[in-house]
Amino acid sequence: LFRLYQEIEIPLARVLAHMESRGVLVDKNILIEMDKALERKLSELEERIYKLAGMRFNINSPKQLQFILFEKLGLKPIKRTKTGFSTDQEVLAELAKVHELPLILLTYREIFKLRSTYVVSLLNLIDPTSGRIYPTFNQTGTVTGRLSCSEPNLQNIPIRSEIGRYIREAFVAPTGFLLLSADYSQIELRILAHITQDENLIDAFKRGADIHTETASRLFGKSFDEVTPNERRRAKVVNFGIAYGISPFGLSKELGITPGEAADIITNYFFTYPKVKKWIEETLEEARKNGFVSTLMGRRRYLPEINDPVRTVRELAERMAINTPIQGSAADLIKKAMVDIHRDIVKKGKAHLILQVHDELLLEVPQDLIEDVKEEVREKMENALSLSVPIKVDIGIGTNWLEAHP
């Protein structure tokens, strides 16, 4: 592990120190407006909930909610907890199929959480002098080697929800600068292709094919043009699910199909990409023997539970054994890219690296240097590691984080 420590982690500590001291500029007015809008939306939803329930109650009290759903409305309970019947997200999603109230409750909870977790907490964290937020990056906070971020945790802002997009709009570039967002494209699947050396996966990436359409076309025996958006979505779930050691049961829940249908899809996937199956079997065998798995750069994750007699414990360790070499290698790759960008771009005064979120890097760049920096960032990220398939980076530029997201 010494090379990893010396070449990645120690130089990265300086990079993170620079990012933490620079911080991220936030437009306070956008957040204030958003806070008011969310408050109005929550009030509207509250009134609809009370109307459907036929009475006023504390929406955030599980006990009162249990009474409304299962006694007053007579909905069928799905699972028990120590304090009665569960009203968690999974239960509400199931109940929403038969009644409108649980559906509105899900929306209410999402907005309530986003408002308190992001909008309110971000407003409280803005430095009154600089107008910036200074997140903490935790270098050793995860077992896979990924960076985590706290106070605030900016890695959890949902990109696909409308509110998440609005929040990104509040992160802005200072006068004379632009934000540059560089995002690795499908990096975990590219790493999977490299470590398994599966010819069909490698060929698809070398041709620049859309990997999810490619998988769908192979799984469902259709030409590229015949693949429907729903089939592509299913193939996407399978592609990423396999990289996370998904079981037929897990896949069936994810796709809303029977475990038998899910098992058939997984069998078909392994028939399509045979070396993926071979790699999974060999990785599990090595993990059982050595008690650990490694990333491409030699980072280890010890998994003593891999030989546990309790099946659920053992299976969880098996999923980790499959996922860690993939996710951990992606983590090492972006860390290496950050070290290279800091050394050759940031230290030369051409830009500031301000955020890392999963496979994305965000930089503050002077407007007159934007085109040069864009190409330099692409070159550093695409050449941080040498893989059997091309590494692709999508880059966007804008005055705020939403606009810059590629």
C-alpha positions in Angstrom: 0.0 0.0 0.0 3.0 2.3 0.3 2.9 3.5 -3.4 -0.8 4.3 -3.1 -0.1 6.2 0.1 2.9 8.1 -1.3 1.6 8.9 -4.8 -2.1 9.4 -4.2 -3.1 10.0 -0.5 -0.3 12.2 0.7 -0.4 14.6 -2.3 -4.2 14.5 -2.1 -4.2 15.9 1.4 -2.7 19.1 0.0 -5.3 19.3 -2.7 -8.2 18.9 -0.2 -6.6 21.5 2.0 -6.7 23.9 -0.9 -10.3 23.1 -1.8 -11.4 23.5 1.9 -9.7 26.9 2.2 -11.2 28.1 -1.2 -14.8 27.1 -0.5 -17.7 27.5 -2.9 -19.5 30.7 -3.6 -23.3 30.6 -3.0 -26.0 33.1 -4.1 -27.9 33.6 -0.8 -30.9 35.2 -2.6 -31.6 32.1 -4.7 -31.7 30.0 -1.5 -33.9 32.5 0.3 -36.4 32.5 -2.6 -36.3 28.7 -2.7 -36.9 28.5 1.0 -40.1 30.6 0.7 -41.3 28.6 -2.3 -40.8 25.3 -0.5 -42.5 26.6 2.6 -45.5 27.5 0.4 -45.5 24.1 -1.2 -45.3 22.3 2.1 -48.4 24.3 3.4 -50.3 23.3 0.3 -49.4 19.6 0.7 -50.3 19.8 4.4 -53.8 21.0 3.6 -54.3 18.3 1.0 -53.1 15.6 3.5 -55.5 16.9 6.2 -58.4 16.9 3.7 -57.7 13.3 2.6 -57.2 12.2 6.2 -60.4 13.9 7.3 -58.6 15.6 10.3 -55.6 17.6 11.3 -52.6 15.7 12.8 -48.8 15.9 13.2 -47.6 14.6 9.8 -44.1 14.0 11.1 -45.3 11.8 14.0 -45.1 8.1 13.0 -47.6 7.2 15.7 -50.2 9.6 14.5 -49.6 8.6 10.9 -50.1 4.9 11.8 -53.5 5.8 13.3 -54.5 7.7 10.1 -53.4 5.1 7.6 -54.2 1.9 9.3 -57.1 2.7 11.6 -58.9 5.7 10.2 -58.5 4.9 6.5 -58.3 1.1 7.1 -55.3 0.6 4.8 -53.6 -2.8 5.0 -50.3 -2.7 7.1 -47.3 -4.1 5.3 -44.6 -4.5 7.9 -44.2 -4.2 11.7 -41.7 -2.3 13.8 -41.1 -2.2 17.5 -43.6 0.6 17.9 -46.4 -0.7 15.6 -46.8 -0.7 11.9 -44.1 0.8 9.6 -44.7 4.0 7.6 -41.4 4.1 5.9 -40.8 5.1 2.3 -41.1 1.5 1.0 -44.5 1.0 2.8 -45.8 4.4 1.5 -44.8 3.6 -2.0 -46.7 0.3 -1.8 -49.8 1.9 -0.2 -49.7 4.7 -2.8 -51.0 2.1 -5.4 -54.3 1.9 -3.5 -54.7 5.4 -2.0 -53.8 9.0 -2.8 -52.7 10.0 0.7 -49.5 7.9 0.9 -48.4 9.3 -2.5 -48.8 12.9 -1.3 -47.0 12.0 1.9 -44.0 10.8 -0.1 -43.8 14.1 -1.9 -44.2 16.0 1.4 -41.4 14.0 3.0 -39.0 14.6 0.1 -39.6 18.3 0.1 -39.5 18.6 3.9 -36.1 16.7 3.9 -34.6 18.7 1.0 -35.6 22.0 2.7 -34.2 21.1 6.1 -31.2 19.2 4.9 -30.1 21.6 2.1 -31.8 24.9 1.9 -32.0 25.8 5.6 -28.6 24.2 6.5 -26.8 25.8 3.5 -28.2 29.2 4.4 -26.8 28.7 8.0 -23.4 27.7 6.6 -22.7 30.7 4.4 -19.8 32.8 5.7 -21.1 36.3 6.1 -17.8 37.9 4.9 -16.9 35.8 1.9 -20.4 34.6 0.9 -18.9 31.1 0.6 -19.5 27.7 2.1 -16.5 25.7 3.3 -17.3 21.9 3.2 -15.0 19.4 4.8 -13.7 16.5 2.6 -13.1 13.3 4.5 -10.1 11.4 3.0 -10.5 8.3 5.1 -14.2 8.2 5.7 -15.2 5.3 3.4 -14.1 1.7 3.0 -14.0 1.9 -0.8 -11.6 4.8 -0.9 -14.2 7.3 -2.1 -14.0 10.8 -0.7 -16.9 11.9 1.5 -18.0 15.4 2.2 -19.6 16.9 5.3 -20.9 20.2 6.8 -22.6 20.3 4.3 -22.7 17.0 2.5 -22.9 18.2 -1.1 -22.6 14.7 -2.5 -26.2 13.9 -1.6 -27.9 16.7 -3.6 -30.2 14.8 -5.9 -29.3 15.7 -9.5 -32.5 14.2 -11.0 -35.1 16.0 -8.8 -36.2 19.5 -9.7 -35.4 20.8 -6.2 -31.9 19.3 -6.5 -31.3 21.2 -9.7 -32.5 24.4 -8.1 -30.0 24.0 -5.3 -27.2 23.5 -7.8 -28.2 26.8 -9.4 -27.3 28.6 -6.1 -23.7 27.5 -6.4 -22.2 30.3 -8.6 -18.9 31.5 -10.1 -17.4 34.8 -8.8 -17.2 37.8 -11.1 -14.6 37.2 -13.9 -14.8 33.4 -13.4 -16.8 30.5 -14.8 -17.6 27.1 -13.3 -16.2 24.1 -15.2 -17.8 20.7 -14.4 -16.0 17.6 -15.6 -17.7 14.2 -15.2 -16.4 10.7 -15.9 -18.8 9.0 -18.2 -19.9 5.5 -17.1 -16.5 5.0 -15.4 -17.5 2.0 -13.2 -18.6 0.1 -16.3 -15.4 1.0 -18.2 -13.4 -0.3 -15.2 -15.5 -3.5 -15.2 -14.7 -4.0 -18.8 -11.0 -3.5 -18.1 -10.7 -5.8 -15.0 -12.8 -8.6 -16.5 -11.3 -8.2 -20.0 -14.6 -9.2 -21.4 -14.3 -8.9 -25.2 -18.0 -7.8 -25.8 -17.8 -5.1 -23.2 -14.4 -3.8 -24.4 -15.6 -3.9 -28.0 -18.7 -1.8 -27.1 -16.7 0.9 -25.4 -14.0 1.0 -28.1 -16.8 1.5 -30.7 -18.2 4.3 -28.6 -21.6 2.5 -28.4 -24.2 3.4 -25.8 -23.5 0.6 -23.3 -27.0 0.4 -22.0 -28.5 0.2 -25.5 -25.8 -2.4 -26.4 -26.7 -4.5 -23.4 -30.4 -4.2 -24.1 -29.9 -5.2 -27.7 -28.0 -8.3 -26.6 -30.3 -9.2 -23.7 -33.6 -8.9 -25.6 -32.3 -10.0 -29.0 -33.1 -6.8 -30.8 -31.3 -4.5 -33.1 -30.1 -1.1 -31.7 -32.9 0.7 -33.4 -35.6 -1.6 -32.0 -34.6 -1.2 -28.4 -37.3 0.8 -26.5 -36.5 3.4 -23.8 -37.9 1.0 -21.2 -35.6 -1.8 -22.3 -32.6 0.5 -22.2 -33.7 1.5 -18.6 -33.9 -2.1 -17.6 -30.5 -2.9 -19.2 -29.0 0.1 -17.3 -30.3 -1.3 -14.0 -28.8 -4.7 -14.9 -25.4 -3.2 -15.9 -25.0 -1.3 -12.7 -26.7 -4.0 -10.6 -24.2 -6.6 -11.7 -21.3 -4.3 -10.7 -22.9 -4.1 -7.2 -23.4 -7.9 -6.9 -27.2 -7.7 -7.3 -29.3 -10.8 -6.6 -32.3 -12.0 -8.7 -34.5 -10.9 -5.7 -32.9 -7.4 -5.7 -33.2 -7.1 -9.4 -36.8 -8.2 -9.4 -37.7 -5.4 -6.8 -35.7 -2.8 -8.8 -37.5 -3.7 -12.1 -40.9 -4.7 -10.7 -40.7 -8.2 -12.2 -40.7 -11.7 -10.7 -37.5 -13.2 -9.2 -37.7 -15.9 -11.9 -37.7 -13.3 -14.7 -34.9 -11.5 -12.9 -32.8 -14.7 -12.7 -33.3 -15.2 -16.4 -32.1 -11.7 -17.2 -29.0 -12.3 -15.0 -28.3 -15.6 -16.7 -28.6 -14.0 -20.1 -26.3 -11.1 -19.0 -23.6 -13.6 -18.1 -24.1 -15.4 -21.3 -23.6 -12.1 -23.1 -20.6 -11.0 -21.1 -19.1 -14.4 -20.0 -15.8 -13.0 -18.6 -17.8 -10.9 -16.1 -19.2 -14.0 -14.6 -15.7 -15.6 -14.6 -14.2 -12.6 -12.9 -16.9 -12.5 -10.2 -16.3 -16.2 -9.4 -12.5 -15.7 -9.3 -12.8 -12.6 -7.1 -15.0 -14.3 -4.6 -12.6 -17.3 -4.5 -9.6 -15.0 -3.9 -11.5 -13.0 -1.2 -12.4 -16.2 0.6 -8.8 -17.3 0.5 -7.1 -14.0 1.3 -9.7 -12.2 3.3 -9.5 -9.1 1.2 -10.0 -7.6 -2.3 -7.9 -5.0 -4.1 -8.4 -2.1 -6.5 -6.4 -1.5 -9.6 -4.0 0.7 -7.6 -3.6 -1.8 -4.8 -6.0 -0.4 -2.2 -7.3 -3.2 0.0 -10.6 -3.8 1.6 -10.6 -6.6 4.3 -13.7 -8.7 4.4 -13.5 -11.2 7.3 -17.3 -11.8 7.0 -16.8 -13.5 3.6 -16.6 -16.9 5.3 -19.3 -16.2 7.9 -21.7 -19.1 8.6 -24.7 -16.7 8.6 -25.9 -16.5 5.0 -27.1 -12.9 5.0 -23.8 -11.7 6.5 -21.8 -13.7 4.1 -23.8 -12.6 1.0 -23.4 -8.9 2.0 -19.6 -9.4 2.1 -19.7 -11.1 -1.3 -21.5 -8.1 -2.8 -18.8 -5.9 -1.3 -16.1 -8.1 -2.7 -17.5 -7.6 -6.2 -18.2 -3.9 -5.9 -15.1 -2.7 -4.1 -12.5 -3.4 -6.9 -14.8 -1.5 -9.3 -16.0 1.4 -7.1 -12.6 1.6 -5.3 -10.7 1.8 -8.6 -13.0 4.6 -9.8 -12.2 6.4 -6.5 -8.5 5.9 -7.0 -8.8 7.2 -10.6 -10.5 10.5 -9.7 -8.1 11.0 -6.8 -5.1 10.6 -9.1 -6.8 13.1 -11.6 -7.2 15.6 -8.7 -3.6 15.3 -7.8 -2.5 15.8 -11.4 -4.9 18.8 -12.0 -3.7 20.5 -8.8 -0.1 20.0 -9.7 -0.3 21.2 -13.3 -3.3 23.6 -13.4 -4.2 24.9 -9.9 -0.6 25.5 -8.7 0.1 27.5 -11.9 -2.8 29.8 -11.0 -5.0 28.8 -13.9 -8.0 27.5 -11.9 -9.3 26.5 -8.4 -10.5 23.0 -7.8 -13.5 23.5 -5.5 -15.6 20.3 -5.3 -15.5 16.6 -5.9 -18.9 14.8 -6.1 -18.6 11.1 -6.9 -17.3 11.1 -10.6 -17.5 14.8 -11.1 -15.0 17.6 -10.4 -16.0 21.3 -10.2 -13.5 24.1 -10.9 -13.5 27.9 -10.8 -11.7 29.1 -13.9 -10.9 32.7 -15.0 -13.1 33.5 -18.1 -10.1 34.2 -20.4 -8.5 30.8 -19.6 -11.6 28.6 -19.9 -10.9 27.0 -23.2 -7.3 26.1 -22.4 -8.2 24.8 -18.9 -11.1 22.7 -20.4 -8.7 20.8 -22.6 -6.1 20.4 -19.9 -8.7 19.0 -17.4 -9.9 16.6 -20.0 -6.4 15.4 -20.7 -5.5 14.9 -17.0 -8.8 13.0 -16.2 -8.7 10.8 -19.3 -5.1 9.8 -18.8 -5.0 9.4 -15.0 -5.0 5.6 -15.5 -4.4 3.5 -18.5 -7.4 1.1 -19.2 -8.2 -1.4 -22.0 -11.1 0.9 -23.0 -11.1 4.7 -23.6 -11.9 6.9 -20.6 -14.4 9.5 -21.5 -15.0 12.8 -19.7 -18.1 15.1 -20.3 -17.4 18.7 -19.6 -19.8 21.6 -19.2 -19.2 25.3 -18.5 -21.6 27.9 -16.9 -22.1 30.7 -14.5 -23.6 28.3 -11.9 -23.3 24.6 -11.1 -26.5 23.6 -12.8 -25.6 25.4 -16.0 -22.1 23.8 -15.9 -23.3 20.3 -15.3 -22.6 18.5 -18.7 
